[in-house]
């Protein structure tokens, strides 16, 4: 006999220990109460109790508001700590894998701004992105995202299944197939459903080009009319398409000299981490490829086709995620941040005339 079980929407919610408060909230309130009590013990001989209560009430009210208040599911004390971190971090971020180098004196002396007469090198910081690079796996064509200290990740696109048009027996089979895959998981996965702008320029141009080769004039007229309708939709509406991504992540098995929860900033944690060797990365890549193959095999009976993205496609997905409001869609032909872009020098029309002369017109 089955029985419905209520699952809270916030599955990551902390456990309630006492009076519907978490351990973190109880610790903050206890420390604040102990501090106020010690302050009263230290000043009770010189400060009357009513005066101390008047001074302590705003502090207690502020702490209670920070502990119990929430915004978008995040407690106000965490938001206050995040605001303090953001205030203490550099205001400007630049791409500097080897660290931010101070600008030359001749440049800073000539740089003027209305509010900042000189460039302040202390306000510059390196961009700390979660992903440090994307490369192809050694054992497959899948693109592996290097997350630095956090390990490696691979992204695959999954097809969708029309669940509503299936019979109850078919729906039960689909749910059972998806459940078998969930029960087989040995590591966490992320299912990401994202929407992006749909560009129909290529399809419209191809439809108009092929309309003239259709065997009947009625088919040609229908194709041209459909191309015009698609052009109208692209020009007057915001076309979107949904994409289901399956993200698999694998940590690197290496030790750190300091526990990660004791470090305050991410770059401090990374600096104190022991760099993983090539063997650990190859082992993590092998585990990712194996898990990707298992996902492909186990989701196939449910009608879900899993296709791994290569390095270029993964880079395009990351670029679109970082800038979802861009007009032009991200494509795989974009050069990487560390790629050197060169052009082929154009041959001069007079090259054959001066082949035997140097730049001054003398014979070589």
N, C-alpha and C positions, 0 to 999 in steps of 0.2 A: 504494500500500500504506500503510495507516494504522499508526501506532505509538503506543501510550499514552505520555503524558508526565506525569511526576509534578510536581504543583504544590504547593508548601508551603502549609499552612493559613494561615500568617501572611504574606500577600503584601506587607505593608509592612515586613517585616524588613530591617534594614540589611545592606549587603554586608559580608562577612567579608574583611578585608584580610590579616591575618597571624595565624597560630596560632589560627584560629577566633575572632578578635577583630575588632570593628568599629573604624572610624577614631576614633570617640569614646572607646571604651575604651582604645585604644592611646595616645591623646593624654593622657588622665587618668593612666594608669600612667606614661607618660614624664615628665610634669610632676612627679608625685609622686616618682619616682626621682631626677630632677634636683634637686628641692628637698632631698631627704634627702642627696644627695651633696654639694651645696653647704653644707648644714648641717654635715656631717662635716668638710669642708675648713676651715670657719670655726672649728670647735671641737676639732680634733684635737690642738691643742697643750695644751689644758687638760682635755679629757675623754678618758679612755681608750677604746679601741675597744670592749671588751666592754660598758662602761657605755652607750656610744652605741648599740650594737646592741640592748641591752635597752630603751632608750628609743624606738628607731626601729621595732622590731618591732610594737608595738601600732598605731602609725600606719599602717605598711604593710599590716598585716592588715585594719585597718578600711577602707582605701581599696580593697583587693582585694575585700573582701566587698561593698562598695557597688557596685563596677564589675561584678563577675561575678554577684552575686545578683539574683534576679528574684522578683517577686510579681505574679501575674495578667498575665504577659507584659510587665511594666514593670520596668526596672532599678531597683535600690534607690537609685542616685544621683539619678535623676529623681524618685523618690518623696520623697527627702530635700529636694530643691529645692522640690517642690510643698508639702511640709509647712512649709518656711520661708516660702514665699509666703503660705500660709494663715495662718500665725502673725502675719505682719506686716500683713495686711489687716484692716480693721475687723471687729469681732466681730458687730455687728448691721447689717443691711441694711434700708434704708427706701426707699420709692418717692420719688425726688427727681430728676426730669429736669433741673432747673436747679441741682443741687448741694445738699448738706446744709447747712441754715441752723442756726446755734446756737439753742438753746431760750432763751426769755426768762428773765431772772434771777429773776422772781417765781415761775416754774414750777420751775426747778432748785433754788431755795431750799426749796421745799415737797416735793420728791421725795425719798423715803427708801427705802432698800433694806437688807436685812440685810448684804449683802456690799459694796454700793456706796452710800454715803450720798448721793452726788450723781450726777446724770447726767453722764457723761463724753462730751462732744460729739466728742472725737477718736476714740472707738471706734465712731462711727456712720459708715456709708458708703452711697452710693447703690447701688441694685440694678443690676448690669450684666448685662442679659440679651442673648443673641445677637440676638434679634428685637426691633426697636424699634417695630414696628407692622405691621398688615395692612390692605391697601386693595385695592380692585378695580382691575384693569388698565384703562388707558385704551382699549385696542383690543379687549378681551374682558371677559367676566364672571368670569374667573379671579381668585382672590385672590392678591395678590403680597405676600410676606413681605419686609419691609425689614430687611436684616441689617446696616445701617450701613456700616462700612468694608468688610465682606466682600461686599457686593453685594446682589442680589435673588434670591429663590427663589419657586418656584411648586410647589404640591402637587396631585397628581392621584391618584385612586383607580383601580386596575386590577382587572379581573375575573380570575377564575381559570379554568383549563382542566383538565378531567378527562383527565389524560395516560395513566393506567393502562388505561382502557377503550378506548383507540384501538388500531388495528392498527399493525404496524410501519411501514407506508408512511405512515400518517397521523402517527405520531410523528416520523418523519423530516421530514415537511413542516412540522410545528410547530417543530421545532428549527431547520430552515432559515429559517423566517420570523423567529424570534427572533434568529437569528444575523445576518440581514440588517439588523435594527434595530441590533444592537450594532456592526456594521461601519460603519454610517452615522453613528455618534456623532462629533461634533466637540468635545464638552465632556463632562465627567464627569456622571454621574447617580447617584442613590442609590435603591435598591430596598429599601423598609422593610416587613417583615412583622411586624405587631404583633397582639397579642391583647388584647381588652378584654371587660369584663363585658357580657353580653347581657341586656337588659331586655325581658321578654315581657309586661309589664303591659298595654300598648296592644293587642297581638295577642290576649291572653286576653279582655280586655273586648270587643273587636270580635267575637270568635268567639262569645261568649255572647249578645251583642246580636242577631247575625244567625241564631242557632240557631232562634229562634222563627219565622222567616220561611221556613224550608226546607219544601219541598212534601210531605215524608213524615215521619212520626213517628220512623222508624228513623234517618233522616238527622239529625234534631234530637237524638235520644239520642246518636248517635255524636259530634256536634259538642260537646255538653255534656260527654260523657266525655273527649273529647280536650282540652277546656279544663281539666277537672280534672286530667288528666295533666300538662299544661303547668304548672299551678299547683303541682303536687307537685314537679316538677323545679325550678321556680324557688325553691321554699322549702327544698329539701333538698340541692341540689347547686349548685356554682358554675359557672354557664353562661358559656361564653366563645365569642367569635367572632373569626375572624381576618380581618384587613384588609390588603390589599397596597397600599402607597402608592408612587408614583413621584415623586421629588423632583428637580426641575431647578433648578440654581443658575447664575446668571450674574454675573460680577464687574463692578464699575464700573471703567471705564477712566479712572483719574485717578492722578496721581503723588502721591508723598508726599515730604516733606522729609527723612525718615529711613527707612532700610530697615526693614521690619516685623520682621526677625529680630534687629535690634539693640535693639529696645524690650523692656523687661522685663515690663511690665504692659499689659493690653489697653487700659485707659483712657488710658495714655500714648500708645499707638500711635494710638488714635482721635483724641486731642487734636492730634497732630502731622500728621494726615492732612488733605489739602486737601479740603474738602467738594465733593462732586460736584454739578454743576448739574442743572437739570431736563432739559437735552438728553441728558446721559449716562444719566439714569434712564429717560427715554422710550426711548432706544436699547436699554437692557438689557431693558426690558419687551417691546419688539418682538421681540428675539431669543428671549426666553422663550416668547412666544406662538407664534413660528414653530417652535421646537423642540417645543412641546407638540402642535402640529398634525402635525408630522412623526411624532411618537411615535404619535399616534392613527391615522394612515394606515398606518404600517408594521407596527403590531402588530395591526391589524384582520384581515389574512389568517391570522394565527395563532389567531384566535378570542378575542383579548384586547381588551376594550372599555376604553378609557381615558377617564375623565370628570374634567374639571378641577373642583376645589373652589372655591367662591366665598369671599368674605372671611369670612363667618360660619362656614362649615364648616371653613375653615382655622384660624380661631381656636379652634373646638371641638377640633380635632385637636391643636393645640399645648397647649391646657389639659389634655387627657387625657394627653398625653405628660409634662407636668410633674407631674401628680398621678394616676398610674395606679391607685392604690388607693382612689379615691373611690367612695362607694356610689352616688351619683347620676351618671349619664353626663353628659358635657359636651354642651351643645346650643348652637345658633346664636343663641338669644335672650339670651345673657348679654351685658351691657353691657361695653364696653371700659374699660380702666383710666383713660382720659382723658375718657370720656363723662360728661356732666352728667345726673344722674337727677332728673327732676321729676315731680310728680304733679298731676293736675287738681284744683283746689280744689272742694270740695263746696259746692253752693249752699245757703244757709240757708233753712229753711222760712218765715222771716219776712222774706225779702228784699223781697218786694213791698210789705210794710207800711212799711218804713223806707227806701224807695228815695229819697225826697226829703229825708232827714235825714242829718246827719253822725254821727260816732261818739259825740257827746255828746247826741244827741237833738234838736239844734236843726235848724231848716229850713235846707237847703243853699242 
